[in-house]
C-alpha cells in the first residue's frame, strides 16, 4: 500500500478542508494517507516525509505568496520532495475569477512558488478558496470585499462564502493518483480546474 503525505499550511481553514477532502478521496482508493500542518518553526525542521511514497503540498495564496513557513518547509525538505512523486495545490480566490488575466495570474503565482522553493512537482493546480469575512479584521475584510467585487464575487461581509468547487478537488485527487502514483497520464505541470 502506497503511503502519501499531505503537508499544508492554512490561514483561515479552507486549505485544511480541501486537504481533508483529498485525504478522504485517497483513503477511499485504498492508500495510506497522513495529513500534516506546518504551524511552527519547529515543524519546518522536524516534519519529515522521507518514509512516504508520494507527497502533496498545499497552501493558500495571500498577496501572491504561499505562507512563509510552508515555503521554508518545502525548501528544507527539497531533496526528499524532488525524488518522490509530488503535487502542489494552491488555494485562492483568484481561481474563481473567470477572466483570462486571472488564469495568467494563477500560473504566475504557482511559478513564483516553484521558483522560491525549487520544488519540481509532477502536478500543480489552483483551487478556489473561500471568503471568510467574519474571520477577517477590518482592513482585510475591506480589501477582500473589493477583490471579490472586481471578480463579480460575493460582497456580503456579514457571512462567510465557501466558493470551493468540491468536484474540482475530487478531480485533483484522481489526477494525483493517475499522474503521480500510477503514471497512467502524462505529468501536468500547471493546470486550472
C-alpha positions in Angstrom: 0.0 0.0 0.0 1.4 3.4 -1.0 1.9 5.9 1.8 1.0 9.5 1.0 1.8 12.7 3.0 -0.3 15.8 2.6 1.6 18.8 4.0 -0.2 22.1 4.2 -0.3 25.5 5.8 -3.7 27.2 6.3 -4.7 30.7 7.3 -8.5 30.7 7.8 -9.2 27.0 7.5 -10.2 26.4 3.8 -6.9 24.8 2.9 -7.4 22.1 5.6 -10.9 21.5 4.4 -9.6 20.9 0.9 -6.7 18.7 2.2 -9.2 16.6 4.2 -11.3 16.1 1.1 -8.3 15.0 -0.8 -7.2 12.7 2.1 -10.7 11.1 2.2 -10.7 10.6 -1.6 -7.3 8.9 -1.4 -8.2 6.8 1.6 -11.3 5.6 -0.3 -9.0 4.5 -3.1 -7.0 2.3 -0.6 -4.0 4.5 0.1 -2.5 5.2 3.5 -2.7 9.0 3.9 -1.3 11.3 6.6 -2.1 15.0 6.9 0.3 17.4 8.5 0.1 21.2 9.1 3.2 23.3 9.1 2.4 25.7 12.0 5.7 26.5 13.7 9.4 26.9 13.0 9.9 23.5 14.8 7.6 21.9 12.2 9.8 23.3 9.4 12.8 21.3 10.6 11.2 18.2 12.1 8.3 17.3 9.9 10.0 14.8 7.5 8.3 13.0 4.6 11.1 10.5 3.9 9.0 7.4 4.8 6.3 8.3 2.3 6.0 7.2 -1.3 4.4 10.5 -2.5 3.7 13.9 -1.2 1.1 16.6 -1.8 2.0 20.2 -0.7 -0.8 22.8 -0.4 -1.4 26.2 0.9 -3.4 29.4 0.5 -2.2 32.3 -1.6 -2.3 35.7 0.1 -0.7 38.8 -1.6 0.6 36.5 -4.3 2.5 34.2 -2.0 2.2 30.9 -0.2 2.7 31.1 3.6 6.4 31.6 4.5 6.6 28.6 6.8 5.3 26.3 4.0 7.9 27.8 1.7 10.6 27.2 4.3 9.4 23.7 4.9 9.5 22.9 1.2 13.0 24.3 0.9 14.2 22.4 3.9 12.9 19.1 2.6 13.5 19.8 -1.1 16.0 16.9 -1.8 13.4 14.4 -0.5 10.5 16.0 -2.3 12.2 16.2 -5.7 12.9 12.5 -5.8 9.3 11.5 -4.9 6.1 11.9 -6.9 4.9 15.3 -5.7 2.0 17.6 -6.4 1.4 21.2 -5.4 -2.0 22.8 -4.9 -2.7 26.4 -4.2 -5.9 27.8 -2.8 -7.0 31.3 -3.8 -10.0 33.4 -4.7 -8.2 34.3 -8.0 -9.0 30.7 -9.1 -12.7 31.7 -9.0 -12.2 34.6 -11.4 -13.1 33.6 -15.0 -11.1 36.4 -16.7 -8.1 35.2 -18.8 -5.9 37.6 -16.7 -6.8 35.6 -13.6 -5.5 32.3 -15.2 -2.3 34.1 -16.1 -2.0 35.3 -12.5 -2.7 31.8 -11.2 0.1 30.5 -13.4 2.4 33.3 -12.2 1.6 32.5 -8.5 2.4 28.8 -9.0 5.5 29.6 -10.9 6.6 32.0 -8.2 6.1 29.3 -5.5 8.1 26.9 -7.6 10.9 29.4 -8.2 11.0 30.3 -4.5 11.2 26.7 -3.3 12.9 24.8 -6.1 10.1 22.3 -6.0 9.6 20.2 -9.1 6.1 18.7 -8.8 4.6 16.4 -11.4 1.2 18.1 -10.9 0.2 21.6 -9.9 -3.3 23.0 -9.6 -5.0 26.2 -8.4 -8.2 25.6 -6.4 -10.9 28.0 -5.4 -10.9 29.0 -1.7 -13.4 30.8 0.4 -14.3 34.3 1.6 -14.2 34.1 5.4 -15.4 37.7 6.0 -16.4 37.0 9.6 -12.8 36.0 10.4 -11.1 39.0 8.9 -10.1 42.2 10.6 -11.5 45.5 9.3 -8.7 46.2 6.7 -8.6 42.6 5.4 -12.4 42.4 5.1 -12.4 45.7 3.1 -9.6 44.5 0.8 -11.2 41.1 0.2 -14.6 42.7 -0.5 -13.0 44.9 -3.1 -11.2 42.0 -4.7 -14.3 39.9 -4.7 -16.4 42.7 -6.2 -13.9 43.2 -9.0 -14.3 39.5 -9.9 -18.1 39.7 -9.7 -18.0 37.6 -6.5 -20.0 37.9 -3.2 -19.6 41.0 -1.2 -21.9 40.5 1.8 -19.4 40.8 4.7 -21.8 39.6 7.3 -21.4 36.0 6.3 -18.7 33.7 5.0 -18.8 32.4 1.5 -17.4 29.0 0.6 -16.6 29.0 -3.1 -14.6 25.8 -3.3 -15.5 23.6 -6.2 -15.5 20.2 -4.5 -15.8 18.3 -7.8 -12.6 20.0 -8.9 -11.0 18.9 -5.6 -12.0 15.3 -6.2 -10.7 15.6 -9.8 -7.4 16.8 -8.4 -7.2 13.8 -6.1 -7.9 11.5 -9.1 -5.3 13.3 -11.2 -2.8 12.9 -8.4 -3.3 9.1 -8.4 -3.2 8.9 -12.2 -0.1 11.2 -12.7 1.9 10.7 -9.5 1.2 7.2 -8.4 0.1 5.2 -11.4 1.8 7.2 -14.2 -1.2 6.4 -16.4 -1.3 10.0 -17.8 1.4 12.5 -18.7 2.5 14.8 -16.0 0.7 18.1 -15.9 2.9 21.0 -14.9 0.2 23.6 -14.4 -3.5 23.3 -14.9 -6.5 25.0 -13.6 -9.7 23.3 -12.6 
